[in-house]
Amino acid sequence: MAKKCNHVSKIVKFGYRLVDGHMNSAVDLYGCTKCDKTSKKPLYNINEEFAAPDHSNCAEDPCFGCKAKSLQLSTGDANGKRIMSSGAFDRELNSYYSATAQGIEPISTKQKDIDAAVRVSNDTGVAFDANTI
């Protein structure tokens, strides 16, 4: 007599459905990770009961699901808001080189610091040097 499998579902085949003019992905076929059974519906042990998790204590001690809900993922270095474009970087660097060629030594290579150093130099008539501050 064959041993009964305690099925664990996996997706075997994806497909697409046209719904209201949009292509939506959908699962065409499920399979079991432990045996060769396949089905149009997810496989699970029918004798196993699935209980909804108890979230009554999650305010003080959040469960994994509640922690994962509040997780914020970052795009890292690909985030265009934090990384300046190469054109802006080149303009800023050229501005810094131009200031140092005039004897001005800004606090940093940031455009606001370069502009401030040039402004102080023009106002005082003496090249600004951040190293002497």
N, C-alpha and C positions, 0 to 999 in steps of 0.2 A: 504494500500500500504506500502510495506516494505521500511524502510529508507535505502538509499544507503550508503555503508560503504566507508570511506576514508581509504583504506588499508594501513597498515604499515607492511612491510615484516619482517618475521623471518624465521630462518632455522628450518625445522621440522625434516629432515632426511639427514644424511651424507652417502656417499657411497665411493667406491674406483674405480678407472679406471686404467687399465694396459696400460701405454703409453711408448713405446720404452723400455720395460723391467723394468720400474719403476712403483710402485704403487703410484698414486696421489689421494689425497682426493678430493672429489667433492660433491656438493650439489645435492641430489636426489629429494628433495621436499621442497618447500617454503610454508609458511602459513601466515595468517594475524593474528596480535596480537589482533585485535578488533573483528574479526568474525571467523567462521570456514572454510573459503575458503582456498583451497590449489591449488598449481600450480607448474608446472615444471620450470616456470620462476619467477623471483622476482615480487612480487605484489606491485603496487603503483597506485595512483590515476592518471588515464590517462589524466585528465584535468589539472593536476598540471604540471607546466613547471619547469624543472630543469635547472638552469642557472649555468654556470661555475663561480666560485668566481673570483672577480676582484682583482688581485694581484699587481696592478699598484702602490699602496701606501705601499706595504709590506716592502720596504727597510727602511722607516722611522718608520712605525708603523705596525709591522708584525701581520698578522691574526693568529688565533689559529692553523690552518693547517701548516702555515710556521714555527711557533714556535715548533710545534710537530715534524716537519721534522728534526729539528736540535737537538732534545732531545737525550741525550746519557744516556743509562741505565747502571747501575753498577750491577755487580753480588754480591756486598757487601762482606760479610765475606767469601763467597764461592770462591772468587777470589784467586786462588792458587799463584798468583804473589806477593800478599801482606802478606799472612799468611804462616809462615814456617811450614814445616811438623813436626809431633810430634817427629820423629827421630832426625831431626836437632835441634829442641828445647831441647830435652834431652841431646844431645851432648854438646850444648852450656851451659846448666845448669850444667852439670858434669864438664865442663871446669872451670866454675865460682867457683864451690865448691872446686875443686882442688887448684885453685889459693888462695882462702881464707884460706884453710887449711895450706898453706905455709906462711900465714901472709900477703899476698898481697890483697889489697882492690882496685879492678878496679873501674873506673868511673861508669860503668853500667854492666849489664849482657850480653851485646852484644859481640860477639866473637872478633870483631876488638878491642874493649876496653880491653878485657881480655888479648888478645895477646900483646897489647901495654904495659899494666901494667907488664906483665911477662917479656917482653923485657927490660923495664926500670929497673926492679928489678935485672935482670941478669947482665945488663951493669954496674949498680952502686954498686951491692953487698948488697943493702939494700932493704927490702920489700917496694914496692910502696904502698902509702896510699892516695887515692883520697880525703879523708876527710881533709887532711892537705894542700891541694892546695889552 
